[in-house]
Amino acid sequence: MQGEAALARLGDSAREATPYRGMVRTALGIVQEEGFLRLWQGVTPAIYRHVVYSGGRMVTYEHLREVVFRKNEDQHYPLWKSVIGGMFAGVVGQFLANPTDLVKVQMQMEGKRKLEGKPLRFRGVHHAFAKILAEGGIRGLWAGWVPNVQRAALVNMGDLTTYDTVKHYLVLNTTLEDNIMTHSLSSFCSGLVASILGTPADVIKSRIMNQPRDKQGRGLLYKSSTDCLIQAVQGEGFMSLYKGFLPSWLRMTPWSLVFWLTYEKIREMSGVNPF
């Protein structure tokens, strides 16, 4: 969110005074100015989100792979089918989880509002849901859903598609077996690819979901995700789309590792075939 060029349209008073740059200085600034626990700001709606998001995307992807597209007779699953399945699974999961993601993003920006001397908007997760619902109705809970599902499609094309493809390539073409080593290598690759594909969409999504809005709930800075993309590149340069890539990758890689190892273990304990 730092250095957002579009804020200039709202006047100098809306410009942010950026007190820190980069991942480490940002983290230290949050700890020093807001407290250590603020690094977990928005964790509750994030958990709510993943209950819906991860459940939706995994069920959708596996249904597409096993029922709709199906593997070849040699058990090979073509890359193009995996790409389509991963993107569609991301769209379904994220659309269902958009209200929780909206609350998470807005709650995470409360620290920024506090530093700018602005009043805090929410007292907690349930108050945030209630306030957004009261101000924008049911439709308000799906504010920013278009860039959100676009991001999810790219992230899951990176995560699901890469994990599925790399894992089965290693099992079928190397001496590695379907074990924790194979799962770890596959999840590392999926976290990296997901970060590369998803960071630009994450920047756009966060800006659209957090932009100021009028009384009708319309954004004051961006008309669409395409408009946000154009303004970011024109005002801040192409690399502005990769702001936050390092913390995104450092978040995505261990998350992917924990998720896939846990998921594979749960399947094994449940007597279900490996993913």
VENFENDA-V603055 format. One record per residue. RES is the residue in three letters. SS is DSSP state (H for helix, E for strand, C for the rest). D_FIRST is the distance of its C-alpha to the first C-alpha in whole Angstrom. Layout:
{{RES | SS | D_FIRST} {RES | SS | D_FIRST}}
This chain:
{{MET | C | 0} {GLN | C | 4} {GLY | C | 7} {GLU | C | 6} {ALA | H | 10} {ALA | H | 11} {LEU | H | 11} {ALA | H | 14} {ARG | H | 16} {LEU | H | 16} {GLY | C | 17} {ASP | H | 17} {SER | H | 16} {ALA | H | 13} {ARG | C | 12} {GLU | C | 10} {ALA | C | 12} {THR | C | 10} {PRO | C | 13} {TYR | C | 12} {ARG | C | 11} {GLY | C | 11} {MET | H | 12} {VAL | H | 15} {ARG | H | 15} {THR | H | 12} {ALA | H | 14} {LEU | H | 17} {GLY | H | 15} {ILE | H | 14} {VAL | H | 18} {GLN | H | 19} {GLU | H | 18} {GLU | H | 18} {GLY | C | 20} {PHE | H | 20} {LEU | H | 21} {ARG | H | 17} {LEU | H | 16} {TRP | H | 18} {GLN | C | 16} {GLY | C | 16} {VAL | H | 19} {THR | H | 21} {PRO | H | 20} {ALA | H | 19} {ILE | H | 22} {TYR | H | 23} {ARG | H | 21} {HIS | H | 23} {VAL | H | 26} {VAL | H | 26} {TYR | H | 24} {SER | H | 26} {GLY | H | 29} {GLY | H | 28} {ARG | H | 27} {MET | H | 30} {VAL | H | 33} {THR | H | 32} {TYR | H | 32} {GLU | H | 35} {HIS | H | 37} {LEU | H | 36} {ARG | H | 37} {GLU | H | 40} {VAL | H | 41} {VAL | H | 40} {PHE | H | 39} {ARG | C | 42} {LYS | C | 42} {ASN | C | 45} {GLU | C | 48} {ASP | C | 47} {GLN | C | 44} {HIS | C | 42} {TYR | C | 39} {PRO | C | 38} {LEU | H | 34} {TRP | H | 34} {LYS | H | 35} {SER | H | 32} {VAL | H | 30} {ILE | H | 30} {GLY | H | 31} {GLY | H | 28} {MET | H | 26} {PHE | H | 28} {ALA | H | 27} {GLY | H | 24} {VAL | H | 24} {VAL | H | 26} {GLY | H | 25} {GLN | H | 21} {PHE | H | 23} {LEU | H | 25} {ALA | H | 22} {ASN | H | 19} {PRO | H | 20} {THR | H | 20} {ASP | H | 16} {LEU | H | 15} {VAL | H | 16} {LYS | H | 15} {VAL | H | 11} {GLN | H | 12} {MET | H | 14} {GLN | H | 11} {MET | C | 9} {GLU | H | 13} {GLY | H | 12} {LYS | H | 10} {ARG | H | 12} {LYS | H | 15} {LEU | H | 14} {GLU | C | 14} {GLY | C | 17} {LYS | C | 17} {PRO | C | 19} {LEU | C | 18} {ARG | C | 18} {PHE | C | 19} {ARG | C | 22} {GLY | C | 22} {VAL | H | 22} {HIS | H | 25} {HIS | H | 24} {ALA | H | 20} {PHE | H | 22} {ALA | H | 25} {LYS | H | 23} {ILE | H | 21} {LEU | H | 24} {ALA | H | 26} {GLU | H | 24} {GLY | H | 23} {GLY | H | 26} {ILE | H | 26} {ARG | H | 24} {GLY | H | 21} {LEU | C | 21} {TRP | C | 20} {ALA | C | 18} {GLY | C | 15} {TRP | H | 18} {VAL | H | 19} {PRO | H | 15} {ASN | H | 16} {VAL | H | 19} {GLN | H | 19} {ARG | H | 16} {ALA | H | 19} {ALA | H | 22} {LEU | H | 20} {VAL | H | 19} {ASN | H | 23} {MET | H | 25} {GLY | H | 23} {ASP | H | 24} {LEU | H | 27} {THR | H | 29} {THR | H | 28} {TYR | H | 30} {ASP | H | 33} {THR | H | 33} {VAL | H | 33} {LYS | H | 35} {HIS | H | 38} {TYR | H | 38} {LEU | H | 39} {VAL | H | 41} {LEU | H | 43} {ASN | H | 43} {THR | C | 43} {THR | C | 45} {LEU | C | 42} {GLU | C | 43} {ASP | C | 41} {ASN | C | 40} {ILE | H | 37} {MET | H | 37} {THR | H | 36} {HIS | H | 34} {SER | H | 32} {LEU | H | 32} {SER | H | 31} {SER | H | 28} {PHE | H | 27} {CYS | H | 27} {SER | H | 25} {GLY | H | 22} {LEU | H | 22} {VAL | H | 22} {ALA | H | 20} {SER | H | 17} {ILE | H | 18} {LEU | H | 18} {GLY | H | 16} {THR | H | 12} {PRO | H | 12} {ALA | H | 13} {ASP | H | 10} {VAL | H | 7} {ILE | H | 9} {LYS | H | 10} {SER | H | 7} {ARG | H | 7} {ILE | H | 10} {MET | H | 11} {ASN | H | 9} {GLN | C | 10} {PRO | C | 13} {ARG | E | 16} {ASP | C | 20} {LYS | C | 23} {GLN | C | 24} {GLY | C | 20} {ARG | C | 19} {GLY | E | 16} {LEU | C | 16} {LEU | C | 13} {TYR | C | 14} {LYS | C | 18} {SER | C | 17} {SER | H | 15} {THR | H | 17} {ASP | H | 16} {CYS | H | 12} {LEU | H | 13} {ILE | H | 16} {GLN | H | 13} {ALA | H | 11} {VAL | H | 14} {GLN | H | 16} {GLY | H | 13} {GLU | H | 12} {GLY | C | 14} {PHE | H | 15} {MET | H | 13} {SER | H | 10} {LEU | H | 10} {TYR | H | 11} {LYS | C | 8} {GLY | C | 9} {PHE | H | 12} {LEU | H | 14} {PRO | H | 13} {SER | H | 13} {TRP | H | 17} {LEU | H | 18} {ARG | H | 17} {MET | H | 19} {THR | H | 22} {PRO | H | 23} {TRP | H | 22} {SER | H | 24} {LEU | H | 27} {VAL | H | 27} {PHE | H | 27} {TRP | H | 30} {LEU | H | 32} {THR | H | 32} {TYR | H | 33} {GLU | H | 35} {LYS | H | 37} {ILE | H | 37} {ARG | H | 39} {GLU | H | 41} {MET | H | 42} {SER | C | 42} {GLY | C | 45} {VAL | C | 42} {ASN | C | 42} {PRO | C | 39} {PHE | C | 36}}
